[in-house]
Amino acid sequence: MSDLLIRDLAQVATPAGSGPLRGTALRDVQVIEDAFVLCRDGRVEAVGAMRDLPAGVGGVEDVDGRGLSAIPGLVDCHTHACFGGDRVNEFSLRAGGASYEELHAAGGGILSTVRATRAARENDLVAITLRHRTWMRAHGTTTFEGKSGYGLDRETELAQLRAVRAAGGVPTWLGAHTVPPEFDDADLYLDFLLAEVLPEAATLAEAADVFLERGSFDAAQARRYLEACGAAGLVLRLHGDQFTESGAIGLAIELGARSVDHLEATGPAGVARLAASGVTGVLLPASALFLCRPMPPGRALVDAGALVALATDFNPGSAFCDSLPLVLSLACTQMKLAPEEALAAATVNAAHVLGRADRIGRLQPGLAADIVLLDAPDWRHVAYHLAGDIVHTVVEAGAVAFRRTA
C-alpha cells in the first residue's frame, strides 16, 4: 500500500450507487472529465475534477494521467486458473470438428487436466496460478476467483485451494466438477467428497460450486452436494445451463445460491425466473465463443431486470482466455450489452458474486484503491478496442502493480 495521486486524467468512469446493479441502473456510470484520483493507505480518498483537487496535497507518489482514462479494477468472478498442463492438442481436434462433449466422453476434456494437475506438486500449482494471475493483471484484473475441480481427489483438491489463496485469489471448491475415473458412480463419489474433503475444504474455500450438466451431476446430486456445503458455511454457486437446461436455475433460486454461471442454453422461462430472483447470472461469452456455442441471453436478462456479471471462465479447455476487456467486447458486440452495462457487470456485480461489493468495484472514497488506467482518452475503449493493449497501468491497494512498457 502507498499514497498515490493520479492527476490530469482525461476521464474517470465508475459505476454509480452502491451494491450490485440491475435493470436501467446497470447503465448508471459516473464520468468525470479532466479528473484526479487520490489514494491513501490503500483506499480511495477522493475522486473529482482537477479544478477541485485540494491545494497542497503532499507525501504522495505522483502519476501523470494525461491522455489516460481510469476505471475500477476489473473483477473476474469465475476462473479455473489453477491447473497443470494444457489442452492444445484438444484445441486442434475441436478445430477439426470434435465436440467438447465427445472429447469429455473419450477421457479427454476435464479428465485430461485432472491427470496433469494430480501430477503437479503443490509448489508447482502455486507458481502456475501466480503466472496466470500475472497474465490477468496485465489485462486489468485486480481481483480474481479461482476454482479447484482438477484434482477430484482429497490432496489435489485441497492443494488447488491453497494455491489459489497463495496467489491472492478467492478460492471456490469445485469438487463436484465431474466424476473421476476411480469412481464409476456419481453418488459414491459424492459420498467420498462430503465425508473426506468437505471438512477441510470448508476451511480453505469461500464458496462451493457444482457442474450440473448431462454427463457430470444431475439436479438431485447437485442439491445434495450444495446443501452439505451450505451447512458447512460455504457460499453456493452452480455451473448451469451450459449445454442443457437441467434444473440449475430453479435449484439455485431454491437454495439461495449467490450465482448460476454459463446460461448458454437458458430459454425465456429461465430468464424470467432468474430476473425475479436475487441470484446473479454470470455470463461467460469467451467460453461460448471458444466452443462455438450460442451466446448467453445477456440482453434478455438485463432487460428482464436480472442481476448479471461477466467473467472469463479462464481454463485450459473451453476458454483459454485471461482478458476481461476481451469479454467486455464480446458482451457488447455479441450479447448487445451497452459498454456501461458491461463495465458494471465486470466490476460491482462481479464483486457482489464474491461478497466484496462493499470493498471493491467502484472508484469511491473509502473503497479499495484498485484502479485501471486505460491508454485512451475515453473509458469505453476498454470494450471498443478489441483485444488491444489497452491497459496502461494497474493499481492495487494504492500501489502500482503493473505498468505496460512501450
C-alpha positions in Angstrom: 0.0 0.0 0.0 1.1 3.5 -0.7 -0.3 7.1 -1.1 -0.9 7.9 -4.7 -2.2 10.9 -6.7 -3.2 10.2 -10.3 -3.7 13.6 -11.9 -4.8 15.2 -15.2 -6.8 12.1 -16.3 -8.9 12.6 -19.4 -11.7 10.7 -17.7 -12.6 8.8 -14.6 -15.6 6.4 -15.0 -17.2 4.4 -12.2 -20.5 2.7 -11.7 -22.7 4.9 -9.5 -24.7 4.0 -6.5 -24.0 1.2 -4.0 -24.2 -2.6 -4.1 -25.0 -4.6 -7.2 -26.9 -3.0 -10.1 -29.7 -4.3 -12.3 -32.2 -3.1 -14.8 -31.7 0.5 -16.0 -29.4 1.2 -13.1 -26.8 -1.0 -14.7 -26.2 1.8 -17.2 -25.6 4.4 -14.5 -21.9 5.2 -14.9 -20.5 8.4 -13.5 -17.9 10.0 -15.8 -15.7 12.9 -14.7 -13.7 14.8 -17.2 -10.2 16.2 -16.5 -10.0 14.3 -13.3 -7.9 13.0 -10.4 -7.9 10.1 -8.0 -6.2 10.5 -4.7 -5.4 7.3 -2.7 -4.2 7.0 0.8 -3.5 3.8 2.9 -4.6 1.6 0.1 -8.0 3.2 -0.3 -9.6 5.9 -2.5 -9.6 9.2 -0.5 -11.1 11.5 -3.2 -12.2 11.4 -6.8 -13.1 14.6 -8.7 -12.3 17.2 -11.4 -8.8 18.7 -11.3 -10.3 22.1 -10.5 -11.5 20.6 -7.2 -8.1 19.0 -6.3 -7.3 20.2 -2.7 -4.3 22.5 -2.6 -1.1 21.3 -1.0 -1.6 17.6 -1.4 1.8 16.2 -0.4 3.6 13.0 0.6 2.2 11.0 -2.3 3.5 9.3 -5.4 2.5 11.4 -8.4 1.2 9.7 -11.5 0.7 11.6 -14.7 -2.6 10.6 -16.2 -2.6 12.9 -19.2 -4.3 11.2 -22.2 -5.5 8.3 -20.0 -8.8 7.3 -18.5 -9.4 5.4 -15.3 -11.9 2.7 -14.4 -12.2 0.5 -11.3 -10.1 -2.6 -11.1 -11.8 -5.4 -13.0 -13.1 -8.4 -11.0 -13.0 -11.8 -12.6 -15.5 -13.8 -10.6 -15.3 -17.2 -12.5 -11.9 -18.7 -13.4 -10.2 -22.1 -13.3 -6.8 -20.6 -13.1 -5.1 -23.3 -11.1 -4.3 -26.3 -13.3 -1.5 -28.5 -14.7 -0.6 -28.9 -18.3 -2.6 -27.6 -21.3 -5.1 -28.9 -23.8 -3.7 -27.5 -27.0 -4.0 -30.9 -28.7 -7.7 -30.9 -28.0 -8.0 -27.4 -29.4 -6.7 -28.8 -32.6 -9.1 -31.8 -32.5 -12.0 -29.5 -31.8 -11.0 -27.2 -34.7 -11.3 -30.4 -36.8 -14.8 -31.0 -35.7 -14.7 -32.9 -32.4 -17.2 -31.6 -29.9 -16.5 -30.7 -26.2 -18.8 -33.5 -25.0 -17.2 -36.0 -27.4 -13.8 -35.2 -26.0 -15.0 -35.5 -22.5 -16.7 -38.9 -23.1 -13.5 -40.2 -24.6 -11.5 -39.4 -21.5 -10.2 -36.0 -22.6 -11.6 -32.7 -21.5 -11.7 -32.1 -17.8 -10.2 -35.6 -17.0 -7.2 -34.8 -19.2 -6.4 -31.7 -17.0 -7.2 -33.8 -13.9 -4.3 -36.2 -14.8 -1.9 -33.3 -15.3 -2.9 -31.4 -12.2 -2.6 -34.5 -10.0 0.9 -35.0 -11.3 2.0 -31.5 -10.3 3.5 -30.6 -6.9 1.7 -28.1 -4.8 4.5 -25.5 -5.2 4.2 -26.0 -9.0 0.5 -25.3 -8.7 1.2 -22.1 -6.8 3.7 -21.0 -9.4 1.3 -21.7 -12.2 -1.5 -19.8 -10.6 0.8 -16.9 -9.9 1.8 -16.9 -13.5 -1.8 -16.8 -14.6 -2.6 -14.1 -12.1 0.1 -12.0 -13.7 -1.5 -12.5 -17.1 -4.9 -11.4 -15.7 -3.4 -8.4 -14.0 -1.9 -7.2 -17.3 -5.5 -7.1 -18.7 -6.8 -5.0 -15.7 -8.0 -7.8 -13.4 -7.3 -6.7 -9.8 -9.4 -9.4 -8.0 -9.9 -13.0 -9.3 -11.7 -16.1 -8.1 -10.2 -19.5 -8.7 -11.8 -22.9 -8.5 -10.5 -26.3 -7.7 -12.1 -29.2 -9.6 -9.0 -30.5 -11.4 -8.0 -32.8 -8.6 -11.1 -34.8 -7.8 -9.2 -36.4 -5.0 -8.6 -35.1 -1.5 -5.0 -34.0 -1.7 -5.1 -32.3 -5.1 -8.4 -30.5 -4.4 -7.0 -29.1 -1.2 -3.7 -28.2 -2.8 -5.6 -26.3 -5.5 -7.5 -24.3 -2.9 -4.3 -23.4 -1.1 -2.6 -22.5 -4.4 -5.4 -20.0 -5.3 -5.1 -18.5 -1.8 -1.3 -18.2 -2.1 -1.7 -16.4 -5.4 -4.1 -13.9 -3.9 -7.2 -15.3 -5.3 -10.7 -16.0 -3.9 -10.9 -19.8 -3.6 -14.0 -21.8 -4.6 -14.3 -25.6 -4.0 -15.5 -27.3 -7.3 -15.1 -30.8 -6.0 -18.2 -31.8 -8.0 -16.8 -30.9 -11.4 -17.1 -34.3 -12.9 -16.7 -37.9 -11.7 -13.1 -39.1 -11.7 -12.1 -42.4 -13.3 -11.6 -44.3 -10.0 -15.4 -43.9 -9.3 -17.9 -45.4 -11.6 -20.9 -43.9 -9.7 -21.5 -40.2 -9.1 -23.3 -40.8 -5.8 -20.4 -42.9 -4.4 -18.1 -40.1 -5.5 -20.2 -37.5 -3.6 -20.1 -39.8 -0.5 -16.3 -39.5 -0.7 -16.3 -35.7 -1.3 -18.7 -34.9 1.5 -17.1 -37.2 4.1 -13.4 -36.9 3.2 -12.9 -33.5 1.5 -15.6 -31.1 2.6 -14.5 -30.6 6.2 -11.1 -29.2 5.3 -12.2 -27.6 2.0 -14.7 -25.5 4.0 -11.7 -24.0 6.0 -9.9 -23.0 2.8 -12.6 -22.0 0.3 -15.2 -19.2 0.4 -17.7 -20.9 -1.9 -18.7 -24.3 -3.3 -19.6 -24.9 -7.0 -21.0 -27.9 -8.9 -21.3 -28.7 -12.6 -25.0 -29.5 -13.1 -25.0 -30.9 -16.6 -25.5 -34.0 -18.6 -22.5 -36.3 -18.1 -21.5 -34.8 -14.7 -24.1 -34.3 -12.0 -27.9 -34.1 -12.1 -30.1 -31.8 -10.1 -30.7 -34.3 -7.2 -26.9 -34.9 -6.9 -26.2 -31.2 -7.1 -28.7 -30.5 -4.4 -27.2 -33.0 -2.1 -23.7 -31.5 -2.6 -24.7 -27.9 -2.3 -26.9 -28.5 0.8 -23.9 -30.1 2.6 -21.6 -27.3 1.5 -24.1 -24.7 2.7 -24.4 -26.4 6.0 -20.6 -26.2 6.3 -20.7 -22.4 5.8 -19.8 -22.1 2.1 -21.5 -19.7 -0.3 -23.2 -21.7 -3.0 -22.6 -21.4 -6.8 -23.5 -23.5 -9.8 -22.3 -24.2 -13.3 -25.7 -24.5 -15.1 -27.4 -24.4 -18.5 -24.2 -24.6 -20.4 -25.4 -27.3 -22.8 -28.8 -28.2 -21.5 -31.5 -26.8 -19.2 -31.3 -29.4 -16.4 -32.8 -27.5 -13.4 -29.9 -25.3 -12.4 -31.8 -22.0 -12.2 -34.6 -23.5 -10.1 -32.1 -25.1 -7.7 -30.0 -22.0 -7.4 -33.1 -19.9 -6.5 -34.4 -22.5 -4.1 -31.1 -22.8 -2.2 -30.3 -19.1 -2.3 -27.2 -19.5 -4.3 -25.0 -16.5 -5.0 -24.8 -17.3 -8.7 -25.5 -19.6 -11.6 -22.9 -19.4 -14.3 -22.9 -20.1 -18.1 -26.6 -20.0 -19.2 -25.8 -20.5 -22.9 -28.8 -22.9 -23.0 -31.2 -20.8 -20.9 -34.6 -20.1 -22.5 -37.2 -17.4 -21.9 -38.7 -19.1 -18.9 -35.3 -19.4 -17.2 -34.6 -15.7 -18.0 -37.9 -14.7 -16.3 -37.2 -16.9 -13.2 -33.7 -15.6 -12.8 -34.8 -12.0 -13.2 -37.4 -12.4 -10.4 -34.7 -13.7 -8.0 -31.6 -12.5 -6.2 -29.3 -15.0 -7.9 -26.7 -13.5 -10.2 -26.3 -14.9 -13.7 -22.6 -15.0 -14.5 -22.2 -14.8 -18.3 -19.1 -16.3 -19.9 -19.1 -15.3 -23.6 -15.4 -16.3 -24.2 -16.4 -19.9 -23.4 -19.4 -19.7 -25.8 -17.1 -18.3 -28.5 -14.3 -20.9 -27.8 -16.8 -23.8 -28.1 -18.9 -22.3 -30.9 -21.9 -22.3 -28.6 -24.8 -19.8 -28.5 -24.1 -16.7 -26.5 -25.8 -16.4 -23.1 -29.0 -14.3 -23.4 -27.4 -11.3 -21.9 -29.6 -8.7 -23.4 -32.8 -10.5 -22.4 -31.5 -11.0 -18.9 -30.7 -7.3 -18.4 -34.0 -6.2 -20.0 -35.9 -8.5 -17.7 -34.1 -7.0 -14.6 -31.8 -9.9 -13.7 -28.6 -9.4 -11.9 -25.7 -10.2 -14.3 -22.0 -10.4 -14.0 -19.3 -11.1 -16.6 -16.2 -13.3 -16.2 -13.6 -15.0 -18.4 -14.1 -18.7 -17.4 -10.3 -18.8 -17.8 -9.4 -22.6 -18.1 -7.3 -24.8 -20.3 -10.0 -26.5 -22.2 -13.1 -24.4 -23.0 -11.9 -20.8 -22.5 -8.2 -20.2 -22.5 -8.7 -16.5 -22.1 -7.3 -14.3 -19.3 -8.7 -10.9 -20.7 -11.7 -9.3 -19.2 -11.5 -6.4 -21.8 -12.0 -9.1 -24.5 -15.0 -10.4 -22.5 -16.4 -6.8 -22.4 -16.0 -6.6 -26.1 -17.9 -9.8 -26.6 -20.6 -8.7 -24.2 -21.1 -5.5 -26.3 -20.8 -7.0 -29.8 -22.4 -10.5 -29.3 -24.8 -10.1 -26.4 -25.7 -6.4 -27.2 -24.9 -5.0 -23.8 -24.1 -1.3 -23.6 -20.5 -0.5 -22.5 -21.9 0.9 -19.3 -23.7 -2.4 -18.5 -20.6 -4.4 -19.3 -18.4 -2.3 -17.1 -20.8 -2.7 -14.1 -21.1 -6.4 -14.8 -17.3 -6.9 -14.6 -16.8 -4.6 -11.6 -19.6 -4.1 -8.9 -21.7 -7.1 -9.9 -18.8 -9.4 -10.2 -17.6 -8.1 -6.8 -21.1 -8.9 -5.4 -20.7 -12.5 -6.6 -17.5 -12.7 -4.5 -19.1 -11.0 -1.5 -17.0 -7.9 -1.9 -19.3 -5.2 -3.3 -18.8 -3.1 -0.2 -15.0 -3.1 -0.7 -14.2 -3.2 -4.5 -15.7 -2.5 -7.8 -16.1 1.3 -7.7 -13.9 4.4 -7.5 -15.5 5.9 -4.4 -14.0 7.3 -1.2 -13.4 4.5 1.3 -13.2 1.7 -1.2 -10.0 -0.2 -2.2 -7.8 1.8 -4.5 -7.9 -0.8 -7.2 -7.6 1.2 -10.5 -7.0 0.5 -14.1 -5.6 3.3 -16.3 -6.5 2.9 -19.9 -4.3 4.1 -22.8 -7.2 6.1 -24.3 -9.0 9.3 -23.5 -12.4 7.7 -23.4 -13.0 4.8 -20.9 -15.2 2.9 -23.5 -12.1 1.9 -25.3 -11.9 -1.0 -22.8 -14.6 -2.7 -24.8 -14.2 -0.9 -28.1 -10.5 -1.8 -28.7 -10.9 -5.5 -29.5 -8.0 -7.5 -28.0 -5.9 -4.4 -27.9 -3.1 -3.4 -25.5 -5.5 -1.0 -23.8 -4.3 -1.4 -20.2 -1.6 1.2 -19.4 -1.2 0.9 -15.6 -2.8 -1.3 -12.9 -3.0 0.0 -9.3 -3.8 -2.5 -6.5 -4.4 -1.2 -3.0 -3.0 2.2 -3.9 0.3 0.8 -5.3 1.3 0.4 -9.0 1.2 -3.4 -9.7 1.6 -3.3 -13.5 2.8 -0.7 -16.0 2.9 -1.5 -19.7 6.2 -0.6 -21.3 6.5 0.8 -24.8 
